[in-house]
Protein backbone atom coordinates (compact mmCIF):
# COMPACT_ATOMS: atom_id res chain seq x y z
CA UNK A 1 0.00 0.00 0.00
CA UNK A 2 1.38 3.40 -1.01
CA UNK A 3 1.30 6.10 1.65
CA UNK A 4 -0.22 9.47 0.87
CA UNK A 5 1.78 12.53 1.83
CA UNK A 6 0.73 16.12 2.41
CA UNK A 7 3.15 19.03 2.51
CA UNK A 8 2.33 22.36 4.13
CA UNK A 9 4.66 25.24 3.29
CA UNK A 10 4.06 28.22 5.56
CA UNK A 11 5.43 31.28 3.77
CA UNK A 12 4.06 34.17 5.76
CA UNK A 13 7.20 36.19 6.42
CA UNK A 14 7.39 39.86 5.57
CA UNK A 15 11.12 39.83 4.84
CA UNK A 16 11.67 42.86 7.07
CA UNK A 17 15.01 41.59 8.41
CA UNK A 18 16.33 41.19 4.85
CA UNK A 19 15.33 44.71 3.93
CA UNK A 20 13.67 45.75 0.73
CA UNK A 21 10.03 45.86 -0.21
CA UNK A 22 9.53 42.26 -1.38
CA UNK A 23 9.17 39.39 1.12
CA UNK A 24 12.02 36.88 0.86
CA UNK A 25 9.78 34.04 -0.34
CA UNK A 26 9.10 36.03 -3.52
CA UNK A 27 12.68 37.17 -4.18
CA UNK A 28 14.59 35.58 -7.01
CA UNK A 29 17.35 33.11 -6.27
CA UNK A 30 19.10 31.74 -9.32
CA UNK A 31 16.40 33.22 -11.54
CA UNK A 32 13.48 31.65 -9.67
CA UNK A 33 11.40 32.79 -6.68
CA UNK A 34 12.54 31.24 -3.38
CA UNK A 35 9.02 29.88 -2.83
CA UNK A 36 9.01 28.20 -6.25
CA UNK A 37 12.34 26.55 -5.40
CA UNK A 38 10.93 25.33 -2.08
CA UNK A 39 7.83 23.89 -3.74
CA UNK A 40 9.98 22.23 -6.40
CA UNK A 41 12.30 20.69 -3.83
CA UNK A 42 9.40 19.09 -1.96
CA UNK A 43 7.79 17.93 -5.21
CA UNK A 44 11.04 16.27 -6.30
CA UNK A 45 11.69 14.67 -2.91
CA UNK A 46 8.10 13.50 -2.40
CA UNK A 47 6.60 12.72 -5.84
CA UNK A 48 2.83 12.71 -5.77
CA UNK A 49 2.59 14.61 -2.49
CA UNK A 50 -0.16 17.19 -2.16
CA UNK A 51 1.49 20.56 -1.60
CA UNK A 52 -0.32 23.41 0.14
CA UNK A 53 1.27 26.84 0.35
CA UNK A 54 0.01 29.06 3.17
CA UNK A 55 0.39 32.80 2.59
CA UNK A 56 -1.02 35.96 4.14
CA UNK A 57 -4.27 36.68 2.33
CA UNK A 58 -2.87 39.90 0.89
CA UNK A 59 0.07 38.06 -0.69
CA UNK A 60 -2.00 35.46 -2.57
CA UNK A 61 -2.75 37.58 -5.68
CA UNK A 62 0.92 38.60 -5.88
CA UNK A 63 2.05 34.96 -5.70
CA UNK A 64 -0.47 33.83 -8.29
CA UNK A 65 0.76 36.51 -10.68
CA UNK A 66 4.44 35.83 -9.95
CA UNK A 67 4.19 32.04 -10.11
CA UNK A 68 2.42 32.21 -13.49
CA UNK A 69 5.70 33.51 -14.94
CA UNK A 70 7.72 30.48 -13.85
CA UNK A 71 7.50 26.71 -13.99
CA UNK A 72 6.32 25.86 -10.51
CA UNK A 73 5.43 22.36 -9.35
CA UNK A 74 1.76 21.65 -8.76
CA UNK A 75 0.44 23.15 -5.53
CA UNK A 76 -2.51 25.06 -4.18
CA UNK A 77 -2.64 28.13 -1.98
CA UNK A 78 -4.62 29.05 1.09
CA UNK A 79 -4.69 32.05 3.40
CA UNK A 80 -2.93 31.79 6.73
CA UNK A 81 -3.75 33.08 10.17
CA UNK A 82 -2.35 35.62 12.59
CA UNK A 83 0.35 33.37 14.06
CA UNK A 84 2.36 30.51 12.53
CA UNK A 85 0.31 28.00 14.54
CA UNK A 86 -2.87 29.40 12.99
CA UNK A 87 -1.34 29.23 9.52
CA UNK A 88 -0.36 25.58 9.97
CA UNK A 89 -3.94 24.86 11.02
CA UNK A 90 -5.21 26.63 7.87
CA UNK A 91 -2.84 24.48 5.81
CA UNK A 92 -4.14 21.31 7.44
CA UNK A 93 -7.72 22.32 6.68
CA UNK A 94 -6.79 23.07 3.06
CA UNK A 95 -5.48 19.56 2.38
CA UNK A 96 -7.81 17.96 -0.15
CA UNK A 97 -6.58 14.44 0.48
CA UNK A 98 -6.45 12.43 3.68
CA UNK A 99 -2.69 11.92 3.97
CA UNK A 100 -0.98 9.31 6.12
CA UNK A 101 1.97 11.65 6.66
CA UNK A 102 2.14 15.45 6.76
CA UNK A 103 5.35 17.48 6.44
CA UNK A 104 5.29 21.07 7.66
CA UNK A 105 7.98 23.48 6.52
C-alpha positions as a Markdown table, in Angstrom:
| # | Residue | x | y | z |
|---|---|---|---|---|
| 1 | Unk | 0.0 | 0.0 | 0.0 |
| 2 | Unk | 1.4 | 3.4 | -1.0 |
| 3 | Unk | 1.3 | 6.1 | 1.6 |
| 4 | Unk | -0.2 | 9.5 | 0.9 |
| 5 | Unk | 1.8 | 12.5 | 1.8 |
| 6 | Unk | 0.7 | 16.1 | 2.4 |
| 7 | Unk | 3.2 | 19.0 | 2.5 |
| 8 | Unk | 2.3 | 22.4 | 4.1 |
| 9 | Unk | 4.7 | 25.2 | 3.3 |
| 10 | Unk | 4.1 | 28.2 | 5.6 |
| 11 | Unk | 5.4 | 31.3 | 3.8 |
| 12 | Unk | 4.1 | 34.2 | 5.8 |
| 13 | Unk | 7.2 | 36.2 | 6.4 |
| 14 | Unk | 7.4 | 39.9 | 5.6 |
| 15 | Unk | 11.1 | 39.8 | 4.8 |
| 16 | Unk | 11.7 | 42.9 | 7.1 |
| 17 | Unk | 15.0 | 41.6 | 8.4 |
| 18 | Unk | 16.3 | 41.2 | 4.9 |
| 19 | Unk | 15.3 | 44.7 | 3.9 |
| 20 | Unk | 13.7 | 45.8 | 0.7 |
| 21 | Unk | 10.0 | 45.9 | -0.2 |
| 22 | Unk | 9.5 | 42.3 | -1.4 |
| 23 | Unk | 9.2 | 39.4 | 1.1 |
| 24 | Unk | 12.0 | 36.9 | 0.9 |
| 25 | Unk | 9.8 | 34.0 | -0.3 |
| 26 | Unk | 9.1 | 36.0 | -3.5 |
| 27 | Unk | 12.7 | 37.2 | -4.2 |
| 28 | Unk | 14.6 | 35.6 | -7.0 |
| 29 | Unk | 17.4 | 33.1 | -6.3 |
| 30 | Unk | 19.1 | 31.7 | -9.3 |
| 31 | Unk | 16.4 | 33.2 | -11.5 |
| 32 | Unk | 13.5 | 31.6 | -9.7 |
| 33 | Unk | 11.4 | 32.8 | -6.7 |
| 34 | Unk | 12.5 | 31.2 | -3.4 |
| 35 | Unk | 9.0 | 29.9 | -2.8 |
| 36 | Unk | 9.0 | 28.2 | -6.3 |
| 37 | Unk | 12.3 | 26.6 | -5.4 |
| 38 | Unk | 10.9 | 25.3 | -2.1 |
| 39 | Unk | 7.8 | 23.9 | -3.7 |
| 40 | Unk | 10.0 | 22.2 | -6.4 |
| 41 | Unk | 12.3 | 20.7 | -3.8 |
| 42 | Unk | 9.4 | 19.1 | -2.0 |
| 43 | Unk | 7.8 | 17.9 | -5.2 |
| 44 | Unk | 11.0 | 16.3 | -6.3 |
| 45 | Unk | 11.7 | 14.7 | -2.9 |
| 46 | Unk | 8.1 | 13.5 | -2.4 |
| 47 | Unk | 6.6 | 12.7 | -5.8 |
| 48 | Unk | 2.8 | 12.7 | -5.8 |
| 49 | Unk | 2.6 | 14.6 | -2.5 |
| 50 | Unk | -0.2 | 17.2 | -2.2 |
| 51 | Unk | 1.5 | 20.6 | -1.6 |
| 52 | Unk | -0.3 | 23.4 | 0.1 |
| 53 | Unk | 1.3 | 26.8 | 0.3 |
| 54 | Unk | 0.0 | 29.1 | 3.2 |
| 55 | Unk | 0.4 | 32.8 | 2.6 |
| 56 | Unk | -1.0 | 36.0 | 4.1 |
| 57 | Unk | -4.3 | 36.7 | 2.3 |
| 58 | Unk | -2.9 | 39.9 | 0.9 |
| 59 | Unk | 0.1 | 38.1 | -0.7 |
| 60 | Unk | -2.0 | 35.5 | -2.6 |
| 61 | Unk | -2.8 | 37.6 | -5.7 |
| 62 | Unk | 0.9 | 38.6 | -5.9 |
| 63 | Unk | 2.1 | 35.0 | -5.7 |
| 64 | Unk | -0.5 | 33.8 | -8.3 |
| 65 | Unk | 0.8 | 36.5 | -10.7 |
| 66 | Unk | 4.4 | 35.8 | -9.9 |
| 67 | Unk | 4.2 | 32.0 | -10.1 |
| 68 | Unk | 2.4 | 32.2 | -13.5 |
| 69 | Unk | 5.7 | 33.5 | -14.9 |
| 70 | Unk | 7.7 | 30.5 | -13.9 |
| 71 | Unk | 7.5 | 26.7 | -14.0 |
| 72 | Unk | 6.3 | 25.9 | -10.5 |
| 73 | Unk | 5.4 | 22.4 | -9.3 |
| 74 | Unk | 1.8 | 21.6 | -8.8 |
| 75 | Unk | 0.4 | 23.1 | -5.5 |
| 76 | Unk | -2.5 | 25.1 | -4.2 |
| 77 | Unk | -2.6 | 28.1 | -2.0 |
| 78 | Unk | -4.6 | 29.0 | 1.1 |
| 79 | Unk | -4.7 | 32.1 | 3.4 |
| 80 | Unk | -2.9 | 31.8 | 6.7 |
| 81 | Unk | -3.7 | 33.1 | 10.2 |
| 82 | Unk | -2.4 | 35.6 | 12.6 |
| 83 | Unk | 0.4 | 33.4 | 14.1 |
| 84 | Unk | 2.4 | 30.5 | 12.5 |
| 85 | Unk | 0.3 | 28.0 | 14.5 |
| 86 | Unk | -2.9 | 29.4 | 13.0 |
| 87 | Unk | -1.3 | 29.2 | 9.5 |
| 88 | Unk | -0.4 | 25.6 | 10.0 |
| 89 | Unk | -3.9 | 24.9 | 11.0 |
| 90 | Unk | -5.2 | 26.6 | 7.9 |
| 91 | Unk | -2.8 | 24.5 | 5.8 |
| 92 | Unk | -4.1 | 21.3 | 7.4 |
| 93 | Unk | -7.7 | 22.3 | 6.7 |
| 94 | Unk | -6.8 | 23.1 | 3.1 |
| 95 | Unk | -5.5 | 19.6 | 2.4 |
| 96 | Unk | -7.8 | 18.0 | -0.1 |
| 97 | Unk | -6.6 | 14.4 | 0.5 |
| 98 | Unk | -6.4 | 12.4 | 3.7 |
| 99 | Unk | -2.7 | 11.9 | 4.0 |
| 100 | Unk | -1.0 | 9.3 | 6.1 |
| 101 | Unk | 2.0 | 11.6 | 6.7 |
| 102 | Unk | 2.1 | 15.4 | 6.8 |
| 103 | Unk | 5.4 | 17.5 | 6.4 |
| 104 | Unk | 5.3 | 21.1 | 7.7 |
| 105 | Unk | 8.0 | 23.5 | 6.5 |
